[in-house]
Amino acid sequence: MARPAREESDGTTGPGTGAAVAGTVLEILPRALYRVAVGNGREVVAHAPGGFGRNFVRLLVGDHVTVALSPRDARRGRIVE
């Protein structure tokens, strides 16, 4: 039985992914995690993708970022921009 073809995606949109929201970095946490303030006074814990470290991209407190929220837990996310 053949597998269906997978659609090419950058991982930020599509079925099974959460919404992308704008936010501001509030705190830098251990293990490459960041506390980010998003709309309505909510805070999420987000991680940066591996490319950030390889390309010497550093996030600082106050930086504006875009966070893709996890579809399973709205308090977790991944920084996409």
C-alpha positions, -999 to +999 in steps of 0.1 A: +000+000+000+015+033-011+017+063+012+000+095+001+023+122-011+033+148+015+027+185+008+057+207+010+054+231+039+076+254+060+059+241+091+042+273+101+008+268+085-016+240+076-037+214+093-025+205+128-007+238+135-018+265+158-024+302+150+005+326+145+004+356+167+026+387+173+043+392+206+072+407+226+099+388+244+096+394+282+122+370+296+150+348+284+147+313+301+172+285+303+175+259+275+167+284+246+132+291+259+116+326+259+086+340+278+066+360+252+037+384+258+010+380+232-024+397+228-049+401+257-022+400+283-014+363+278+020+349+282+034+318+264+067+299+267+082+296+232+114+281+218+134+293+189+141+270+159+176+255+156+185+279+127+186+308+151+217+294+169+235+283+137+231+318+122+241+337+153+206+352+157+201+364+193+168+374+208+167+400+235+141+412+259+118+436+241+122+421+206+091+418+186+085+382+173+059+360+157+049+329+176+032+298+162+010+285+190+009+248+197-025+233+187-024+211+218-013+236+244-020+273+239+006+282+266+034+268+244+047+279+210+076+282+185+091+315+174+089+317+136+101+353+130 
